[in-house]
Amino acid sequence: MEKIRTQTSATGGLTEAEREQLAQHHRLWADRAARTRPIEAAEIQTLVKQLYALAGLREPVVVIASSPGVMAVAGTLARFILEDLPGGAASVLPLPAADTIACDAQYRPLLSAVISTLGQVLANAAPDAATDPRSNACDRTLGATYARVDPLIADALDRPTYTAISQTFDYDPLRDMANAIKDAMKDDFGNSVLTDLMRSHVDAWVRTLANAIFKNDQDTNAALETVCDWWTSAQPGAADCYWDFCITAARDVLGIRVEGLAQYAVWEACNTHSAYRYMRPAFCLACDFPQSITDKQSDSYTLGTGQNVYRWNDGWVV
């Protein structure tokens, strides 16, 4: 089959040289998905603000979360306080000191990290009167960047070429962290229920923290009901970069140029430089990368269906 290349189309499958380039490109994204170097706060803060700007949203407060667990708890508590709680941040500040809240020593780093992260959001973020506080920042940023380019890339490739990119290499390394987080921290069916892992943390220290913040059962219970829905406001970033691999392979290996690639490049950079993002109109929590990644076959920890076990430096494990 003849292989034809222009800036707007690629047909006929891959050449051997392109297959070699694609293998290198796959390793690039696999390395990004397996990153254990700490997040660069200044870099991701700048990128996230650019992402919001492309979606027509005002500049958010961007705070680094030390792990997906801290991101989920601090993010949902901040969302409840800023968007649902009468009086907003002023009604709960100052937050209680971590050492005044009783919990087992193993959970102390997580509790302290949530208080610190939540405190930074509440001290600096405020709902914008011109923006619906419940507007979906995830969908709007996705629509302004990735979603503009993905169908155009697909249209530019014939089936043999698209299949060669999307199926030639194992996509598991590009999705493994997201699979582990999904299985441990969210309900696949979108039900508002806590997974076993999330429930164990709520029982061990999150409820105690919420009681100390809200000082009444009604607000505590209402806030905790939102914890199980953390993923509805989240983008996986580098934890699930399979489709970024496909799009950038068409761009960088095949030379495809379509409208919207400049905007997509901001999405790509955000997905390169953060593991997960919890996104609301007034704030964004960018999740740090794991401290270590261990092959599950050599580890006794079995939660989740990812091939690896991911550990963050605050003690969170999936």
Steps between C-alpha positions, in 0.01 A plus 500: 500500500637839401593720793406863442597782735382860507452741787128421496494126436696177539388183326633153431628398842849562644840471342773311682671828585173633643457185707841557654410863573167388646681262735714788626189714535329229703800483735481877543143483623561184704778686681263787569239259635762338727649823629607508866673838497312761706266741327634845411250732668575817303485321166168322553343809657580700186375224271171451684430872487558490124263203475225690682557807284451296182166383639388856572525450876658750734842425648464239775696453818731205428622297799715188503347191662745244633302195382171399335349437843589846626378646171165321529436590864631857492338564163154384597511676836607821328224460242237452771622795706533744210194397302245359748576612853325818614769748590761327286863499607448766766274265693774236553823702509735475672522124454588288803866418553589147396643413841165576667321225306532146631593228252738206473859594426492330159232742381655816644688596177179469298296704748766769518528514121124541459488784752791676330357453150148599602632803687686626192187468286266668749740785569535587133196381304161661485208430268469745213163673484521494119557125483266224610696337785369162387607539137700201389863609473600149392266495201575857399877457501468165323276653235735792439808282450496121463145465367568750222788296360413135558232462228708698250797269555275196456360641176851565368601134527360207309413187696828307444705800612281581799496133605877475468542793739233401750561123515864438409620559856369392837287778645506359857815690609332823393187432706618291792502768770153617400374142517645457848350829621165429335466155655605615845337844519189522282189307416498388136127553466500860619311419817539736795658238720844473652733221396650280770823698499330838519260378769789374711663844491174681573451280805864529611559876474293693245182509711695614803653777290161603360351513850781729610445729200120523498418437868153363420379168366281646225784676319741216570268243345421723202871559434588132527227407254698688234826310558385198299436724198851645482561344158220698332722808536827329409723454197762220519793684341810284460326213678304424181686629196412242234301737282766768534744244362273440201443868423862601539613199295292626209647846550864415572553175309272552199515879480124555516394861558139580586320798645525526877843342552628814675219478754548126533868558583395663828291193588793278405737697722258483794473124454877473487560695821232378742364159596137607555307826521194586710337792321236749608438849357675674791783256569698204376695240697789354300607162633864415557657190347547181704819461697539138392347247261527130578416202282197341664636151438778570749273669753240369742268799447220392265239779491411614148557344160794711388818301443693715746465632853533877534621665821503872572725664755208587732415130540221464242514167316299351211 
